[in-house]
């Protein structure tokens, strides 16, 4: 909602292409080619989000590219193509239990966050599917694919899954990595994803600290609590706060392994290898949240050195 304010084309299309009679909302996934960031003042965390000053350096013609669509040629801005899509975990724990479960979810300590059973509508595989389906070029009509390839060269994201829908931030990263690894080849050439981490993201300050390894995670949590977002920078329901504080308060929730360890261990393997290990390890843990997802996964990685535990 904040980002749209700074990208007028996105805001306008949200109203005029809405599928809801009362509350404007785009159907998703939604790509808006030609969108531009015409105002400045918003950073990735939304700490700074009230300046809304016109960008004097906003490209109006210098970023225009010629694209073809159904035999016609159009001049389209290429500076900030926009895509919006959602995870598949909204409301995965009950409204009645929100006061007990929301604080646990923000700390990555809610067992249902780690659901991997295929029968569950919010299981981990559904999040991988949501990313793949929304990003894969083959999900879209043949006629628009050349324009998309001409204007889109990469995707940037933050704590996908782990915002106001309270998913596990480590599983959010893994879902992005897996979904994108499977979707990227449909674009032909290199199609990278840039994953941004923040100590105090607007929707769940401090939760993304948990993707870091022990010392970095603890420093991140401390930084969030020492430099919290101003009240104007976020909205959360009352049950998501910790004694009136917006940041997750416990640095002992940090695990030993971080994103760098997982990437080092699995960067040379296939998406299938990682996906299989994630689901197998979490299933074996039986819903326990004593250890972080990354620690459970990296513990499996160590055990895999023994011949009898190798995957077939």
C-alpha positions in Angstrom: 0.0 0.0 0.0 2.8 2.4 0.8 4.8 1.6 -2.3 1.9 2.3 -4.6 1.8 5.9 -3.3 5.3 6.4 -4.8 4.4 4.7 -8.1 1.4 6.6 -9.5 0.8 4.1 -12.4 0.5 1.3 -9.9 -1.9 3.3 -7.7 -4.1 4.2 -10.7 -4.3 0.7 -12.1 -5.1 -0.7 -8.6 -8.3 1.5 -8.6 -9.3 1.1 -12.2 -8.5 -2.5 -12.7 -9.8 -3.6 -9.3 -12.0 -6.7 -9.1 -13.7 -5.6 -5.9 -16.7 -3.3 -5.9 -15.9 -1.6 -2.6 -12.2 -2.0 -1.7 -9.8 -1.6 -4.6 -7.5 -4.5 -5.0 -5.8 -6.0 -8.0 -6.1 -9.7 -8.8 -2.8 -11.3 -8.4 -0.3 -12.0 -9.7 -0.2 -8.6 -11.3 2.6 -7.2 -13.5 2.6 -3.5 -14.4 5.1 -2.9 -17.1 6.1 0.8 -17.5 5.7 1.7 -13.9 8.0 4.3 -12.5 9.1 5.5 -9.1 8.1 9.2 -9.5 8.3 10.2 -5.8 11.1 9.8 -3.3 11.1 9.4 0.4 10.4 5.7 0.9 13.1 3.2 1.9 12.9 -0.5 2.0 11.9 -0.7 5.6 9.3 2.2 5.4 11.2 4.0 8.2 11.1 7.0 5.9 7.8 7.1 4.2 6.2 10.6 4.6 8.3 12.9 2.5 6.7 12.1 -0.9 8.7 14.6 -2.9 8.8 14.6 -6.6 11.9 13.0 -8.0 13.7 15.5 -10.1 15.8 12.8 -11.7 12.8 10.5 -12.5 13.3 9.1 -16.0 10.6 10.1 -18.4 12.1 9.3 -21.8 15.7 8.1 -21.2 14.5 4.7 -20.0 12.0 4.0 -22.8 12.3 0.8 -24.8 10.5 -0.3 -27.9 8.5 -3.5 -27.3 6.2 -5.5 -29.6 2.8 -6.7 -28.6 0.4 -8.5 -31.0 2.2 -7.0 -34.0 2.2 -3.4 -32.7 5.2 -1.5 -31.3 5.0 0.5 -28.1 7.4 2.8 -26.2 7.4 1.6 -22.6 9.4 2.8 -19.5 11.8 0.1 -18.3 13.0 1.7 -15.0 10.7 0.0 -12.5 8.5 -2.8 -13.8 6.2 -3.9 -10.9 5.0 -7.3 -9.9 2.8 -8.1 -6.9 1.7 -11.5 -5.7 0.9 -13.1 -2.4 1.9 -16.1 -0.3 -0.7 -18.8 0.5 -0.7 -18.6 4.3 -3.1 -15.8 5.1 -5.1 -16.8 8.3 -3.2 -20.0 8.8 -3.8 -19.8 12.6 -7.1 -19.1 14.1 -8.4 -15.6 15.1 -9.4 -16.9 18.5 -5.8 -17.9 19.3 -4.2 -14.8 17.9 -3.1 -13.3 21.2 -1.1 -16.4 22.1 0.1 -17.4 18.6 1.0 -14.1 17.0 4.0 -13.4 19.3 5.2 -16.9 18.8 4.9 -16.6 15.0 6.9 -13.3 15.0 9.7 -15.2 16.8 9.5 -18.2 14.3 8.3 -20.3 17.2 4.8 -21.3 16.1 4.7 -25.0 15.0 2.1 -24.5 12.3 4.6 -22.2 10.5 6.6 -25.3 9.7 3.7 -27.3 8.1 5.0 -29.5 5.3 2.1 -32.0 4.8 0.9 -31.9 1.2 -2.7 -32.0 2.6 -2.3 -28.6 4.2 -3.5 -25.6 2.2 -0.7 -23.5 3.7 2.2 -26.0 3.7 5.7 -25.0 2.6 5.2 -26.5 -0.9 2.3 -24.1 -1.5 4.6 -21.1 -0.9 7.2 -22.4 -3.4 4.3 -22.9 -5.8 3.1 -19.4 -5.3 6.5 -17.9 -6.1 7.0 -20.2 -9.1 3.6 -19.6 -10.6 3.9 -15.8 -10.3 7.4 -15.5 -11.6 7.7 -18.2 -14.3 7.5 -16.6 -17.8 5.5 -19.6 -19.0 2.7 -18.7 -16.6 1.7 -15.8 -19.0 0.3 -15.6 -22.5 2.7 -16.1 -25.4 1.8 -12.6 -26.7 3.2 -10.7 -23.6 6.3 -12.7 -23.1 8.5 -10.7 -25.5 7.6 -7.5 -23.8 8.2 -8.9 -20.3 11.6 -10.2 -21.4 12.5 -6.8 -22.9 11.6 -4.8 -19.8 12.3 -7.1 -16.8 15.9 -8.3 -16.0 15.7 -9.2 -12.3 13.4 -9.3 -9.3 14.0 -7.7 -5.8 12.1 -8.9 -2.7 12.3 -8.6 1.0 10.7 -10.7 3.8 8.2 -12.5 1.5 6.0 -14.8 3.6 7.1 -13.2 6.9 5.2 -10.0 7.0 1.7 -9.4 8.4 0.7 -13.0 7.6 3.3 -14.2 10.1 5.2 -16.9 8.2 8.6 -18.1 9.3 11.2 -15.8 7.9 13.7 -18.6 7.3 11.2 -20.6 5.4 10.3 -17.5 3.5 13.8 -17.2 2.2 13.9 -20.9 1.3 10.6 -20.6 -0.6 11.9 -17.7 -2.6 15.2 -19.4 -3.4 13.5 -22.6 -4.5 10.6 -21.0 -6.4 13.0 -18.7 -8.2 15.5 -21.4 -9.0 12.8 -23.3 -10.7 11.1 -20.3 -12.4 14.3 -18.5 -13.6 15.1 -20.9 -16.5 11.8 -20.1 -18.2 13.2 -16.6 -18.9 16.0 -18.1 -20.9 18.9 -15.9 -19.9 20.1 -15.1 -16.4 17.2 -13.9 -14.3 18.5 -13.2 -10.7 16.5 -12.4 -7.6 17.9 -9.9 -5.1 16.9 -10.7 -1.5 16.9 -7.7 0.8 17.1 -8.1 4.6 16.3 -5.4 7.2 16.6 -5.3 10.9 13.3 -3.4 11.2 10.9 -4.1 8.3 7.6 -2.3 8.4 5.3 -5.4 8.8 7.2 -7.4 11.4 10.2 -5.5 12.8 13.1 -7.8 13.8 11.7 -11.0 12.4 14.0 -11.0 9.4 17.0 -10.9 11.7 16.6 -14.6 12.1 17.8 -15.3 8.6 21.3 -14.4 9.9 23.8 -16.6 11.7 24.1 -16.3 15.5 26.3 -13.2 16.1 24.8 -11.3 13.2 21.3 -12.2 14.2 21.9 -11.0 17.8 23.4 -7.7 16.6 20.4 -7.3 14.2 17.8 -7.8 17.0 19.7 -5.4 19.3 19.8 -2.8 16.6 16.1 -3.1 16.0 15.3 -2.6 19.7 17.8 0.3 20.0 16.6 2.0 16.8 12.9 1.0 16.5 10.8 2.3 13.6 8.7 5.4 14.4 5.0 4.8 14.9 4.3 6.3 11.5 6.4 3.7 9.8 4.3 0.6 10.5 1.0 -0.9 11.4 0.5 -4.1 13.4 -2.4 -5.4 15.4 -2.1 -5.1 19.1 -1.4 -8.7 19.7 1.8 -8.5 17.6 3.6 -6.2 20.1 5.9 -7.2 22.9 5.0 -5.1 25.9 4.4 -2.2 23.7 7.5 -2.7 21.7 7.4 -3.4 17.9 10.7 -5.4 17.6 11.1 -9.0 18.5 12.7 -8.8 21.9 14.7 -12.1 22.3 18.1 -12.5 20.7 18.3 -16.0 22.2 15.8 -16.9 19.5 18.7 -16.7 17.1 20.0 -19.9 15.7 23.6 -20.9 15.0 23.2 -21.2 11.2 22.4 -18.3 8.8 21.6 -17.6 5.2 25.3 -17.7 4.3 25.6 -21.2 5.7 22.6 -22.5 3.8 23.7 -20.9 0.5 27.2 -22.3 1.0 25.9 -25.8 1.7 23.2 -26.0 -1.0 24.3 -23.5 -3.7 25.9 -26.2 -5.8 23.0 -28.6 -5.4 19.7 -28.9 -7.2 16.4 -27.3 -6.1 15.1 -30.9 -5.6 17.9 -31.7 -3.2 17.1 -28.6 -1.0 13.4 -29.0 -1.2 13.6 -32.7 -0.2 15.8 -32.0 2.7 13.7 -29.1 4.0 10.5 -31.2 4.1 12.2 -34.3 5.4 13.9 -32.6 8.3 10.9 -30.5 9.3 8.7 -33.6 9.1 11.1 -35.5 11.3 11.2 -32.7 13.8 7.5 -33.3 14.4 6.5 -29.6 14.8 9.2 -28.8 17.4 10.5 -25.2 17.3 13.3 -25.8 19.7 15.8 -25.2 16.9 15.5 -22.8 14.0 14.7 -24.1 10.5 18.2 -23.4 9.3 19.7 -25.2 12.3 17.5 -28.2 11.6 18.5 -28.1 7.9 22.2 -27.7 8.6 22.1 -30.5 11.1 20.8 -32.7 8.4 23.5 -31.5 6.2 26.1 -32.8 8.7 24.3 -36.1 9.1 24.3 -36.6 5.4 28.0 -37.2 5.5 27.1 -40.7 6.8 26.4 -43.2 4.0 23.2 -44.6 5.5 21.5 -41.2 5.5 22.3 -40.2 1.9 19.3 -39.6 -0.3 18.8 -42.2 -3.0 
